[in-house]
Amino acid sequence: MGKHRVLVVDDEPDVLLLCRVNLEFEGYEVVEAADGVEALSQMRATKPDLVLLDVMMPLLDGWQVLEQAQADEDLAGIPIVLLTAKVQDSDQLRGFDLGAAEYITKPFSPLALSQTIEEVLAQGPEQREARRLEIVERLQLLHGR
């Protein structure tokens, strides 16, 4: 199998560069988008194996992109890893509730980023869904929901 394609979506050029350099070093093909509208367009055009998605962005935020991707049968199978400065448990719960495969908070370790991507790509859709539901359940218990 060839290189895995990762779409990195962030409105901060420094974050895009950091992700690109580290992921290309790890052997990934990297596609970029700077806002939510471009993210959905790139997802349709390039069919990435995984999306790294910032939450706070112009035009469409990451929550909206995640919702729209999950509702689109052509995009719903693409695992989306949220990469965001939103660190509250409630934000994580929202992300996993909306279908995120994983949640990484900024600032992040490039090594941890690569490891998370490898783990998500190694899981099948059923494994990702089981893990997501387990995380949602734990976060709900923490918040008495």
Contact map, one row per residue, 1 for C-alpha under 8 A:
1110000000000000000000000000000000000000000000000000000000000000000000000000000000000000000000000000000000000000000000000000000000000000000000000
1111000000000000000000000000000000000000000000000000000000000000000000000000000000000000000000000000000000000000000000000000000000000000000000000
1111100000000000000000000011100000000000000000000000000000000000000000000000000000000000000000000000000000000000000000000000000000000000000000000
0111110000000000000000000011100000000000000000011000000000000000000000000000000000000000000000000000000000000000000000000000000000000000000000000
0011111000000000000000000001111000000000000000011100000000000000000000000000000000000000000000000000000000000000000000000000000000000000000000000
0001111100000000000000000001111000000000000000011111000000000000000000000000000000000000000000000000000000000000000000000000000000000000000000000
0000111110000000000000000000011110000010011000010111000000000000000000000000000000000000000000000000000000000000000000000000000000000000000000000
0000011111000001001100000000011110000000000000000011100000000000000000000000000000000000000000000000000000000000000000000000000000000000000000000
0000001111100001000000000000000111110010000000000011110000000000000000000000000000000000000000000000000000000000000000000000000000000000000000000
0000000111111011000000000000000011100000000000000000110010000000000000000000000000000000000000000000000000000000000000000000000000000000000000000
0000000011111001000000000000000011100000000000000000010011000000000000000000000000000000000000000000000000000000000000000000000000000000000000000
0000000001111111000000000000000001000000000000000000000000000000000000000000000000000000000000000000000000000000000000000000000000000000000000000
0000000001111111100000000000000000000000000000000000000000000000000000000000000000000000000000000000000000000000000000000000000000000000000000000
0000000000011111110000000000000000000000000000000000000000000000000000000000000000000000000000000000000000000000000000000000000000000000000000000
0000000001011111111000000000000000000000000000000000000000000000000000000000000000000000000000000000000000000000000000000000000000000000000000000
0000000111111111111100000000000100000000000000000000000000000000000000000000000000000000000000000000000000000000000000000000000000000000000000000
0000000000001111111110000000000000000000000000000000000000000000000000000000000000000000000000000000000000000000000000000000000000000000000000000
0000000000000111111111000000000000000000000000000000000000000000000000000000000000000000000000000000000000000000000000000000000000000000000000000
0000000100000011111111100000000000000000000000000000000000000000000000000000000000000000000000000000000000000100000000000000000000000000000000000
0000000100000001111111110000010000000000000000000000000000000000000000000000000000000000000000000000000000000000000000000000000000000000000000000
0000000000000000111111111000000000000000000000000000000000000000000000000000000000000000000000000000000000000000000000000000000000000000000000000
0000000000000000011111111100000000000000000000000000000000000000000000000000000000000000000000000000000000000100010000000000000000000000000000000
0000000000000000001111111111110000000000000000000000000000000000000000000000000000000000000000000000000000000000010000000000000000000000000000000
0000000000000000000111111111110000000000000000000000000000000000000000000000000000000000000000000000000000000000000000000000000000000000000000000
0000000000000000000011111111000000000000000000000000000000000000000000000000000000000000000000000000000000000000000000000000000000000000000000000
0000000000000000000001111111000000000000000000000000000000000000000000000000000000000000000000000000000000000000010000000000000000000000000000000
0011000000000000000000111111100000000000000000000000000000000000000000000000000000000000000000000000000000000000000000000000000000000000000000000
0011110000000000000000111111110000000000000000000000000000000000000000000000000000000000000000000000000000000000000000000000000000000000000000000
0011110000000000000000110011111000000000000000000000000000000000000000000000000000000000000000000000000000000000000000000000000000000000000000000
0000111100000000000100110001111100000000000000000000000000000000000000000000000000000000000000000000000000000000000000000000000000000000000000000
0000111100000000000000000000111110000000010000000000000000000000000000000000000000000000000000000000000000000000000000000000000000000000000000000
0000001110000001000000000000011111000010010000000000000000000000000000000000000000000000000000000000000000000000000000000000000000000000000000000
0000001111100000000000000000001111110110010000000000000000000000000000000000000000000000000000000000000000000000000000000000000000000000000000000
0000000011110000000000000000000111110110000000000000000010000000000000000000000000000000000000000000000000000000000000000000000000000000000000000
0000000011100000000000000000000011111110000000000000000011111000000000000000000000000000000000000000000000000000000000000000000000000000000000000
0000000010000000000000000000000011111111000000000000000011111101100000000000000000000000000000000000000000000000000000000000000000000000000000000
0000000000000000000000000000000000111111100000000000000000110000100000000000000000000000000000000000000000000000000000000000000000000000000000000
0000000000000000000000000000000011111111110000000000000000000000000000000000000000000000000000000000000000000000000000000000000000000000000000000
0000001010000000000000000000000111111111111000000000000000000000100000000000000000000000000000000000000000000000000000000000000000000000000000000
0000000000000000000000000000000000011111111100000000000000000000100010000000000000000000000000000000000000000000000000000000000000000000000000000
0000000000000000000000000000000000001111111110000000000000000000000000000000000000000000000000000000000000000000000000000000000000000000000000000
0000001000000000000000000000001110000111111111100000000000000000000000000000000000000000000000000000000000000000000000000000000000000000000000000
0000001000000000000000000000000000000011111111110000000000000000000000000010000000000000000000000000000000000000000000000000000000000000000000000
0000000000000000000000000000000000000001111111100000000000000000000000000110000000000000000000000000000000000000000000000000000000000000000000000
0000000000000000000000000000000000000000111111100000000000000000000000000000000000000000000000000000000000000000000000000000000000000000000000000
0000000000000000000000000000000000000000011111110000000000000000000000000000000000000000000000000000000000000000000000000000000000000000000000000
0000000000000000000000000000000000000000011111111000000000000000000000000010010000000000000000000000000000000000000000000000000000000000000000000
0001111000000000000000000000000000000000001001111110000000000000000000000000010000000000000000000000000000000000000000000000000000000000000000000
0001110000000000000000000000000000000000000000111110000000000000000000000000011000000000000000000000000000000000000000001000000000000000000000000
0000111000000000000000000000000000000000000000011111000000000000000000000000011110000000000000000000000000000000000010001000000000000000000000000
0000011110000000000000000000000000000000000000011111100000000000000000000000011110000000000000000000000000000000000000000000000000000000000000000
0000011110000000000000000000000000000000000000000111110000000000000000000000000111100000000000000000000000000000000000000000000000000000000000000
0000000111000000000000000000000000000000000000000011111000000100000000000000000111110000000000000000000000000000000000000000000000000000000000000
0000000011100000000000000000000000000000000000000001111110001100000000000000000001110000000000000000000000000000000000000000000000000000000000000
0000000000000000000000000000000000000000000000000000111110001110000000000000000001110100000000000000000000000000000000000000000000000000000000000
0000000000000000000000000000000000000000000000000000011111001100000000000000000000010000000000000000000000000000000000000000000000000000000000000
0000000001100000000000000000000001110000000000000000011111111100000000000000000000000000000000000000000000000000000000000000000000000000000000000
0000000000100000000000000000000000110000000000000000000111111000000000000000000000000000000000000000000000000000000000000000000000000000000000000
0000000000000000000000000000000000111000000000000000000011111000000000000000000000000000000000000000000000000000000000000000000000000000000000000
0000000000000000000000000000000000111000000000000000000011111101100000000000000000000000000000000000000000000000000000000000000000000000000000000
0000000000000000000000000000000000110000000000000000011111111111100000000000000000000000000000000000000000000000000000000000000000000000000000000
0000000000000000000000000000000000010000000000000000111110011111110000000000000001000000000000000000000000000000000000000000000000000000000000000
0000000000000000000000000000000000000000000000000000001000001111111000000000000000000000000000100100000000000000000000000000000000000000000000000
0000000000000000000000000000000000010000000000000000000000011111111100000000000000000000000000000000000000000000000000000000000000000000000000000
0000000000000000000000000000000000011011000000000000000000011111111110000000000000000000000000000000000000000000000000000000000000000000000000000
0000000000000000000000000000000000000000000000000000000000000111111111000000000100000000000000000111000000000000000000000000000000000000000000000
0000000000000000000000000000000000000000000000000000000000000011111111100000000000000000000000000110000000000000000000000000000000000000000000000
0000000000000000000000000000000000000000000000000000000000000001111111110000000000000000000000000000000000000000000000000000000000000000000000000
0000000000000000000000000000000000000001000000000000000000000000111111111011000000000000000000000000000000000000000000000000000000000000000000000
0000000000000000000000000000000000000000000000000000000000000000011111111011100000000000000000000110000000000000000000000000000000000000000000000
0000000000000000000000000000000000000000000000000000000000000000001111111011000000000000000000000000000000000000000000000000000000000000000000000
0000000000000000000000000000000000000000000000000000000000000000000111111111000000000000000000000000000000000000000000000000000000000000000000000
0000000000000000000000000000000000000000000000000000000000000000000011111111100000000000000000000000000000000000000000000000000000000000000000000
0000000000000000000000000000000000000000000100000000000000000000000000011111100000000000000000000000000000000000000000000000000000000000000000000
0000000000000000000000000000000000000000001100100000000000000000000011111111110000000000000000000000000000000000000000000000000000000000000000000
0000000000000000000000000000000000000000000000000000000000000000000011111111111000000000000000000000000000000000000000000000000000000000000000000
0000000000000000000000000000000000000000000000000000000000000000000001001111111000000000000000000000000000000000000000000000100000000000000000000
0000000000000000000000000000000000000000000000111110000000000000000000000011111100000000000000000000000000000000000000000000000000000000000000000
0000000000000000000000000000000000000000000000001110000000000000000000000001111110000000000000000001100000000000000000010000000000000000000000000
0000000000000000000000000000000000000000000000000111100000000000010000000000011111000000000000000011110000000000000000000000000000000000000000000
0000000000000000000000000000000000000000000000000111100000000000000000000000001111100000000000000001111100000000000000000000000000000000000000000
0000000000000000000000000000000000000000000000000001111000000100000000000000000111110000000000100001111110000000000000000000000000000000000000000
0000000000000000000000000000000000000000000000000001111000000000000000000000000011111000000000000000001111000000000000000000000000000000000000000
0000000000000000000000000000000000000000000000000000111100000000000000000000000001111110000000000000001111000000000000000000000000000000000000000
0000000000000000000000000000000000000000000000000000000000000000000000000000000000111110000000000000000011100000000000000000000000000000000000000
0000000000000000000000000000000000000000000000000000001000000000000000000000000000011111001100000000000011000000000000000000000000000000000000000
0000000000000000000000000000000000000000000000000000000000000000000000000000000000011111101100000000000010000000000000000000000000000000000000000
0000000000000000000000000000000000000000000000000000000000000000000000000000000000000111111100000000000000000000000000000000000000000000000000000
0000000000000000000000000000000000000000000000000000000000000000000000000000000000000011111110000000000000000000000000000000000000000000001000000
0000000000000000000000000000000000000000000000000000000000000000000000000000000000000001111111000000000000000000000000000000000000000000001000000
0000000000000000000000000000000000000000000000000000000000000000000000000000000000000111111111100000000000000000000000000000000000000000000000000
0000000000000000000000000000000000000000000000000000000000000000000000000000000000000111111111110000001000000000000000000000000000000000000000000
0000000000000000000000000000000000000000000000000000000000000000000000000000000000000000111111111000000000000000000000000000000000000001001100000
0000000000000000000000000000000000000000000000000000000000000000000000000000000000000000011111111100000000000000000000000000000000000000000000000
0000000000000000000000000000000000000000000000000000000000000010000000000000000001000000001111111111001000000000000000000000000000000000000000000
0000000000000000000000000000000000000000000000000000000000000000000000000000000000000000000111111111111000000000000000000000000000011011000000000
0000000000000000000000000000000000000000000000000000000000000000000000000000000000000000000011111111000000000000000000000000000000000001000000000
0000000000000000000000000000000000000000000000000000000000000010011001000000000000000000000001111111000000000000000000000000000000000000000000000
0000000000000000000000000000000000000000000000000000000000000000011001000000000100000000000000111111100000000000000000000000000000010000000000000
0000000000000000000000000000000000000000000000000000000000000000010000000000001111000000000000111111111000000000000000000000000000010000000000000
0000000000000000000000000000000000000000000000000000000000000000000000000000001111000000000000010011111000000000000000010000000110010000000000000
0000000000000000000000000000000000000000000000000000000000000000000000000000000111000000000000010001111100000000000100010000000000010000000000000
0000000000000000000000000000000000000000000000000000000000000000000000000000000011110000000100110001111110000000000000000000000000000000000000000
0000000000000000000000000000000000000000000000000000000000000000000000000000000011110000000000000000011111010000100000000000000000000000000000000
0000000000000000000000000000000000000000000000000000000000000000000000000000000001111110000000000000001111110000000000000000000000000000000000000
0000000000000000000000000000000000000000000000000000000000000000000000000000000000111100000000000000000111110000000000000000000000000000000000000
0000000000000000000000000000000000000000000000000000000000000000000000000000000000001000000000000000000011111000000000000000000000000000000000000
0000000000000000000000000000000000000000000000000000000000000000000000000000000000000000000000000000000111111101100000000000000000000000000000000
0000000000000000000000000000000000000000000000000000000000000000000000000000000000000000000000000000000000111111100000000000000000000000000000000
0000000000000000001001000000000000000000000000000000000000000000000000000000000000000000000000000000000000011111110000000000000000000000000000000
0000000000000000000000000000000000000000000000000000000000000000000000000000000000000000000000000000000000001111111000000000000000000000000000000
0000000000000000000000000000000000000000000000000000000000000000000000000000000000000000000000000000000000011111111100000000000000000000000000000
0000000000000000000000000000000000000000000000000000000000000000000000000000000000000000000000000000000100011111111110000000000000000000000000000
0000000000000000000001100100000000000000000000000000000000000000000000000000000000000000000000000000000000000111111111000000000000000000000000000
0000000000000000000000000000000000000000000000000000000000000000000000000000000000000000000000000000000000000011111111100000000000000000000000000
0000000000000000000000000000000000000000000000000000000000000000000000000000000000000000000000000000010000000001111111110000000000000000000000000
0000000000000000000000000000000000000000000000000100000000000000000000000000000000000000000000000000000000000000111111111000000000000000000000000
0000000000000000000000000000000000000000000000000000000000000000000000000000000000000000000000000000000000000000011111111100000000000000000000000
0000000000000000000000000000000000000000000000000000000000000000000000000000000000000000000000000000000000000000001111111110000000000000000000000
0000000000000000000000000000000000000000000000000000000000000000000000000000001000000000000000000000110000000000000111111110000100000000000000000
0000000000000000000000000000000000000000000000001100000000000000000000000000000000000000000000000000000000000000000011111111000000000000000000000
0000000000000000000000000000000000000000000000000000000000000000000000000000000000000000000000000000000000000000000001111111000000000000000000000
0000000000000000000000000000000000000000000000000000000000000000000000000000000000000000000000000000000000000000000000111111111100000000000000000
0000000000000000000000000000000000000000000000000000000000000000000000000000000000000000000000000000000000000000000000001111111100000000000000000
0000000000000000000000000000000000000000000000000000000000000000000000000000100000000000000000000000000000000000000000000011111110000000000000000
0000000000000000000000000000000000000000000000000000000000000000000000000000000000000000000000000000000000000000000000000011111111000000000000000
0000000000000000000000000000000000000000000000000000000000000000000000000000000000000000000000000000000000000000000000000011111111100000000000000
0000000000000000000000000000000000000000000000000000000000000000000000000000000000000000000000000000100000000000000000010011111111110000000000000
0000000000000000000000000000000000000000000000000000000000000000000000000000000000000000000000000000100000000000000000000000111111111000000000000
0000000000000000000000000000000000000000000000000000000000000000000000000000000000000000000000000000000000000000000000000000011111111100000000000
0000000000000000000000000000000000000000000000000000000000000000000000000000000000000000000000000000000000000000000000000000001111111110000000000
0000000000000000000000000000000000000000000000000000000000000000000000000000000000000000000000010011110000000000000000000000000111111111000000000
0000000000000000000000000000000000000000000000000000000000000000000000000000000000000000000000010000000000000000000000000000000011111111100000000
0000000000000000000000000000000000000000000000000000000000000000000000000000000000000000000000000000000000000000000000000000000001111111110000000
0000000000000000000000000000000000000000000000000000000000000000000000000000000000000000000000010000000000000000000000000000000000111111111000000
0000000000000000000000000000000000000000000000000000000000000000000000000000000000000000000010011000000000000000000000000000000000011111111100000
0000000000000000000000000000000000000000000000000000000000000000000000000000000000000000000000000000000000000000000000000000000000001111111110000
0000000000000000000000000000000000000000000000000000000000000000000000000000000000000000000000000000000000000000000000000000000000000111111111000
0000000000000000000000000000000000000000000000000000000000000000000000000000000000000000110010000000000000000000000000000000000000000011111111100
0000000000000000000000000000000000000000000000000000000000000000000000000000000000000000000010000000000000000000000000000000000000000001111111111
0000000000000000000000000000000000000000000000000000000000000000000000000000000000000000000000000000000000000000000000000000000000000000111111111
0000000000000000000000000000000000000000000000000000000000000000000000000000000000000000000000000000000000000000000000000000000000000000011111111
0000000000000000000000000000000000000000000000000000000000000000000000000000000000000000000000000000000000000000000000000000000000000000001111111
0000000000000000000000000000000000000000000000000000000000000000000000000000000000000000000000000000000000000000000000000000000000000000000111111
0000000000000000000000000000000000000000000000000000000000000000000000000000000000000000000000000000000000000000000000000000000000000000000111111
